[in-house]
Amino acid sequence: MPPSASRTLRDAWLELIKPGILKMVLVTTALGYVLAARSIPSIWTLLITLGGTGLAAAGAAILNNYLERDTDQQMRRTMNRALPAGEIDPDHALAAGVGTLLGGVVLLAWQVNLLAGFLVLLTAFLYVLVYTPLKRRTWLNTPVGAIPGALPTMVGWAAANNALDPGAWVLFGILFAWQHPHFYAIAWMHREDYRKAGFQMLSVIDPSGRRVFRQAIGFSLLLLVVSLGLYWLDLAGPLYLFGAVTAGAGMLTASVLFWNAGTVQAARKVLLTSIVYLPAMFVLIVLDLLLTGTWS
């Protein structure tokens, strides 16, 4: 059954904004805001921040889908997306993406502060106009793409403080490092699809996987080290420290096993471990703030 026969136009548009990524963007933005504020946040400012960031992220996702609509037709896991399946007119998607993105940027710059607005605009620019075309040119698209993937924490931090303190850079580092084993695992699992679509992923240009495995291990180790920064900066306490070491060791172990086995199953374990890692770390940060009385 074609997708147009099994879902509504509303569902097609919802898919276009990539709700899974959007949720992660909103959670990381909120985390940056709360950790920077060091107090129960202003609900109104937090809602405006999340609203503006959400609009910009949704617009960027639509534009990413627009730019990749031709290559999506060539990949089994993406060929039924709304644009390659013909459910949404590309011109309508382009207009909606640009309008939604600019609306989010203006909302943040006007109602929160210029730094937050600039950072969300930078995030969208790097994601849509740098990362997206790089996927067809170089495997470095993954580390480059990890930059906009990590910037939402800084948007939240800037919204609360109108500045980027050391803690903002630690949160950025955690998200930046985390994305590498996460996306290298996905790229290994779907490397044949990426090859057919012409995407220059590391798993495509290095069929042996040796460089993929080294990158996954190296960034898992970096993730473990950088995550301790919140404790070193007195932004988190012993509970967080214990959890960060435990979760980081879990990511590193999964990546080492990935290197040893080199199988799709091992890659899937890295992916699942990474999916558990971030929510666990976020919960640890909030619990630590509450239990230590740091959150006033």
Buried (B, 14 or more C-beta within 10 A) or exposed (E): EEBBEEBEEEEBBBBBBBEEBBEBBBBBBBBBBBBBBBEEBBEEBBEBBBBBBBBBBBBBBBBBBBBBBEBBBBBEEBBBBBBBBBBBEEEEBBEBBBEBBBBBBBBBBEBBBEBBBBBBBBBBBBBBEBBBEBBEEEBEBBBBBBBBBBBBBBBBBBBBBEEBBEBBBBBBBBBBBBBBBBBBBBBBBBBEBBBEBEBBBBBBEBEEBEBBBBBBBBBBBBBBEBBBBBBEEEBBBEBBBEBBBEBBEBBBBBBBBBBEEBBEEBBBBBBEBBEEBBEBBBEBBBBBBEEEEBBE
